[in-house]
Amino acid sequence: MNLMRYPPDHKQTTRRRILEAAGQAFRERGVAETGVDEVMRRAGLTHGGFYAHFRDKTELVAEACAAAFDAAVPNLERIAALPTPAARARLLIDSYLATRHRDNRGSGCMVVAVAADMARLTGAAREGYSRGFAQHIERLCGALRLSDDAETNRVRVTHLMSSLVGALLFARAISDPAQSGAILHSMRRCLRAEFGDGPAGTRSTVAAREFFPAS
């Protein structure tokens, strides 16, 4: 009898497909509204295959969030390469508060997409998200370097990130495109003035294409 042979990395490749599909689904629909069936359908796999990779949805949530935070590293490296704190802050502000990021939930920031869900969860899913989020903040602190003092840097980075997440959440919640766009525009101006030494021209469109590609 001929047995189907898979390449040595088949299981890891399949696992990555599931995690990517889960990350996209969680961003678009939320954790509570996304079942295992939906994730596996997006990954092009059957429901039964799920349990060869994960014990349950809780483990999937924790690992998908960790994978999403890890996927942000190249963007943070681009920020870190800029020469001044103002330039680094502007790139983050312009990319995060772009209409492209607002409209493409599936490829956007995991923080704004699932934080409300996580506040309602307990156990491994929330613990896994919390670990990933804490590491993400550490990476942001290292990339942005808004102050030479470590504690001041952490406070400023946390303040900036909280402002970005809140502004994007508001913009996504409003159905009127003009009003939503006005929130993004006004918050970009406010945060550039506070962190980025004023306007940044037309960088937001370019930055958004690089950071948050269409899903």
C-alpha positions as CSV (number, residue, x, y, z in Angstrom):
1,M,0.0,0.0,0.0
2,N,1.3,3.4,-0.9
3,L,1.4,5.9,2.0
4,M,1.4,9.6,1.4
5,R,4.7,11.1,2.4
6,Y,4.8,14.7,3.7
7,P,8.0,16.9,3.7
8,P,9.7,17.0,7.1
9,D,8.4,20.5,7.9
10,H,4.8,19.8,6.9
11,K,3.4,19.9,10.4
12,Q,5.1,23.2,11.2
13,T,4.0,24.7,7.9
14,T,0.4,23.6,8.5
15,R,0.6,25.0,12.1
16,R,1.7,28.4,10.7
17,R,-1.2,28.4,8.3
18,I,-3.6,27.8,11.1
19,L,-2.1,30.5,13.2
20,E,-2.1,33.0,10.3
21,A,-5.8,32.2,9.6
22,A,-6.7,32.5,13.3
23,G,-4.9,35.9,13.6
24,Q,-6.7,37.3,10.6
25,A,-10.1,35.9,11.8
26,F,-9.6,37.2,15.3
27,R,-8.7,40.7,14.0
28,E,-11.8,40.8,11.7
29,R,-14.4,39.1,13.8
30,G,-13.1,39.1,17.4
31,V,-12.1,36.1,19.5
32,A,-15.5,35.4,20.9
33,E,-17.2,35.4,17.5
34,T,-14.6,33.1,15.8
35,G,-14.9,29.4,16.1
36,V,-12.4,26.7,15.3
37,D,-14.5,25.7,12.2
38,E,-14.0,29.2,10.8
39,V,-10.3,29.2,11.4
40,M,-9.8,25.8,9.8
41,R,-11.9,26.8,6.8
42,R,-9.8,29.9,6.3
43,A,-6.7,27.7,6.5
44,G,-8.1,25.3,3.9
45,L,-8.2,22.4,6.4
46,T,-10.8,20.2,8.1
47,H,-12.0,20.7,11.6
48,G,-10.6,17.3,12.7
49,G,-7.1,18.3,11.8
50,F,-7.1,21.1,14.4
51,Y,-6.4,18.7,17.2
52,A,-3.2,17.5,15.7
53,H,-1.8,20.9,16.5
54,F,-3.7,22.5,19.4
55,R,-5.4,21.1,22.5
56,D,-8.3,23.6,22.3
57,K,-9.3,27.1,21.2
58,T,-7.7,28.6,24.3
59,E,-4.2,27.4,23.2
60,L,-4.9,28.6,19.7
61,V,-5.8,32.1,20.9
62,A,-2.6,32.4,23.0
63,E,-0.4,31.2,20.2
64,A,-2.1,33.2,17.4
65,C,-1.7,36.4,19.5
66,A,2.0,35.6,20.1
67,A,2.5,35.0,16.4
68,A,0.8,38.3,15.5
69,F,3.1,40.3,17.9
70,D,6.1,38.5,16.5
71,A,5.0,39.5,13.0
72,A,5.2,43.1,13.9
73,V,9.0,42.9,14.5
74,P,10.0,44.0,10.9
75,N,7.9,47.1,11.3
76,L,9.6,47.9,14.6
77,E,13.0,47.4,13.0
78,R,12.1,50.0,10.4
79,I,11.1,52.5,13.1
80,A,14.3,51.8,15.1
81,A,16.4,52.5,12.0
82,L,15.3,56.2,11.9
83,P,17.8,58.7,13.4
84,T,15.7,60.7,15.8
85,P,12.9,60.1,18.4
86,A,10.7,62.5,16.4
87,A,11.1,60.7,13.1
88,R,10.5,57.3,14.8
89,A,7.3,58.6,16.5
90,R,6.1,60.1,13.2
91,L,6.4,56.9,11.3
92,L,4.4,55.0,13.9
93,I,1.8,57.7,14.2
94,D,1.3,58.1,10.4
95,S,1.1,54.4,9.7
96,Y,-1.1,53.5,12.7
97,L,-3.7,56.3,12.1
98,A,-4.0,55.8,8.4
99,T,-7.3,55.1,6.7
100,R,-5.7,52.0,5.2
101,H,-5.0,50.6,8.7
102,R,-8.5,51.5,9.8
103,D,-10.1,49.7,6.8
104,N,-8.0,46.6,6.7
105,R,-8.7,44.9,10.0
106,G,-7.4,41.5,9.0
107,S,-3.9,42.7,8.6
108,G,-3.9,45.3,11.3
109,C,-2.7,45.7,14.9
110,M,-3.7,42.8,17.2
111,V,-3.8,45.1,20.2
112,V,-6.8,47.2,19.0
113,A,-8.5,44.1,17.5
114,V,-8.8,41.8,20.5
115,A,-8.0,43.7,23.7
116,A,-11.6,44.1,24.6
117,D,-12.1,40.3,24.1
118,M,-9.1,39.5,26.3
119,A,-10.5,41.6,29.2
120,R,-13.4,39.2,29.3
121,L,-11.3,36.0,29.2
122,T,-9.4,34.1,31.9
123,G,-6.8,31.4,31.9
124,A,-4.3,30.5,29.3
125,A,-5.7,32.7,26.5
126,R,-5.5,35.8,28.5
127,E,-2.2,34.9,30.0
128,G,-0.7,34.2,26.6
129,Y,-2.0,37.5,25.2
130,S,-0.6,39.4,28.3
131,R,2.8,37.9,27.8
132,G,2.8,38.8,24.1
133,F,1.6,42.3,24.8
134,A,4.2,42.9,27.5
135,Q,6.9,41.8,25.1
136,H,5.4,44.0,22.4
137,I,5.6,47.0,24.7
138,E,9.3,46.2,25.4
139,R,10.0,46.0,21.7
140,L,8.2,49.3,21.1
141,C,10.3,50.9,23.9
142,G,13.5,49.7,22.2
143,A,12.4,50.8,18.8
144,L,11.0,54.2,19.6
145,R,13.6,55.4,22.2
146,L,11.6,58.5,23.0
147,S,13.8,59.2,26.1
148,D,17.3,58.3,27.3
149,D,15.8,57.5,30.7
150,A,14.3,54.0,30.7
151,E,11.3,54.8,32.9
152,T,10.4,58.0,31.1
153,N,10.7,56.2,27.8
154,R,8.3,53.5,29.0
155,V,5.8,56.0,30.2
156,R,5.9,58.0,27.0
157,V,5.7,54.9,24.8
158,T,2.7,53.6,26.8
159,H,1.0,57.0,26.5
160,L,1.6,57.1,22.7
161,M,0.4,53.5,22.2
162,S,-2.7,54.1,24.3
163,S,-3.6,57.2,22.3
164,L,-3.1,55.4,19.0
165,V,-5.2,52.4,20.0
166,G,-8.0,54.6,21.4
167,A,-8.1,56.8,18.3
168,L,-8.2,53.8,15.9
169,L,-10.9,52.2,18.0
170,F,-13.0,55.3,17.8
171,A,-12.4,55.7,14.0
172,R,-13.4,52.1,13.4
173,A,-16.6,52.4,15.5
174,I,-18.0,55.3,13.5
175,S,-20.0,54.5,10.4
176,D,-19.7,57.9,8.8
177,P,-16.4,57.9,6.8
178,A,-16.0,61.7,7.0
179,Q,-16.3,61.8,10.8
180,S,-14.1,58.7,11.1
181,G,-11.5,60.3,8.9
182,A,-11.6,63.5,10.8
183,I,-10.7,61.6,14.0
184,L,-7.7,60.0,12.4
185,H,-6.6,63.4,10.9
186,S,-7.0,65.4,14.2
187,M,-5.3,62.7,16.3
188,R,-2.4,62.5,13.8
189,R,-1.9,66.2,14.2
190,C,-2.1,66.2,18.0
191,L,0.3,63.3,18.4
192,R,2.7,64.6,15.9
193,A,2.8,67.9,17.8
194,E,3.4,66.0,21.1
195,F,5.8,63.3,19.9
196,G,6.9,64.1,16.4
197,D,7.8,67.8,16.4
198,G,4.9,68.8,14.1
199,P,3.4,67.7,10.7
200,A,5.0,64.9,8.7
201,G,3.8,65.8,5.3
202,T,2.3,63.0,3.3
203,R,4.1,60.1,4.8
204,S,1.1,58.4,6.3
205,T,0.0,56.8,3.0
206,V,3.4,55.4,2.2
207,A,3.9,54.2,5.8
208,A,0.5,52.5,5.9
209,R,1.2,50.5,2.8
210,E,4.4,49.2,4.3
211,F,3.1,48.5,7.8
212,F,-0.5,47.3,7.2
213,P,-0.9,45.7,3.8
214,A,-4.4,45.0,2.5
215,S,-5.7,41.7,3.7
